[in-house]
């Protein structure tokens, strides 16, 4: 599995999005500013940093 954390400004959605997909699958969101991780722990830690940076309350995980 790969974990994709979107780095774009989360406004007006007010959350940091994490997309989870199979390793071989390419998603359209990967054309936007993002970072890909191989583990959930790394992705969530990075999303927490972005959450503080953008001053939003939530992180949402979307499974494809």
C-alpha positions in Angstrom: 0.0 0.0 0.0 1.1 3.6 -0.6 0.0 6.5 1.5 -0.3 9.9 -0.3 -0.5 13.1 1.8 -1.7 16.1 -0.1 0.4 19.2 0.5 -1.9 21.8 -1.0 -3.7 24.4 1.1 -6.6 22.5 2.7 -9.0 25.6 2.7 -12.0 25.6 2.4 -12.2 21.8 3.3 -10.4 22.4 6.6 -8.6 19.0 6.7 -5.4 17.4 5.6 -6.2 14.5 3.2 -4.4 11.2 3.1 -5.2 8.9 0.2 -4.4 5.1 0.5 -4.1 3.0 -2.6 -2.4 -0.2 -3.9 1.2 0.2 -4.7 0.9 -0.2 -8.5 -2.1 2.1 -8.9 -1.6 5.7 -10.1 -4.1 8.3 -8.8 -4.9 11.6 -10.3 -4.2 13.4 -7.1 -0.5 12.5 -7.6 -0.3 15.2 -10.2 -1.0 17.7 -7.4 1.6 18.7 -4.7 1.9 15.6 -2.5 4.3 13.3 -0.7 4.1 9.5 -0.9 4.9 7.2 2.0 5.1 3.4 2.4 3.8 3.3 5.9 0.8 4.7 7.7 2.9 6.0 10.6 5.1 8.2 8.4 2.1 9.5 6.5 0.2 10.4 9.6 3.2 12.1 11.2 3.7 14.2 8.1 0.0 15.0 8.0 0.2 16.2 11.6 3.0 18.6 10.7 0.9 20.0 7.8 -2.1 20.3 10.1 -0.1 22.5 12.4 1.4 24.5 9.5 -2.0 25.2 8.0 -3.8 25.5 11.3 -6.6 23.0 10.6 -8.2 20.6 13.0 -8.7 17.4 11.1 -6.9 14.7 9.1 -9.0 12.5 6.9 -8.0 9.2 5.4 -9.5 8.1 2.1 -9.2 4.5 0.9 -9.3 3.8 -2.8 
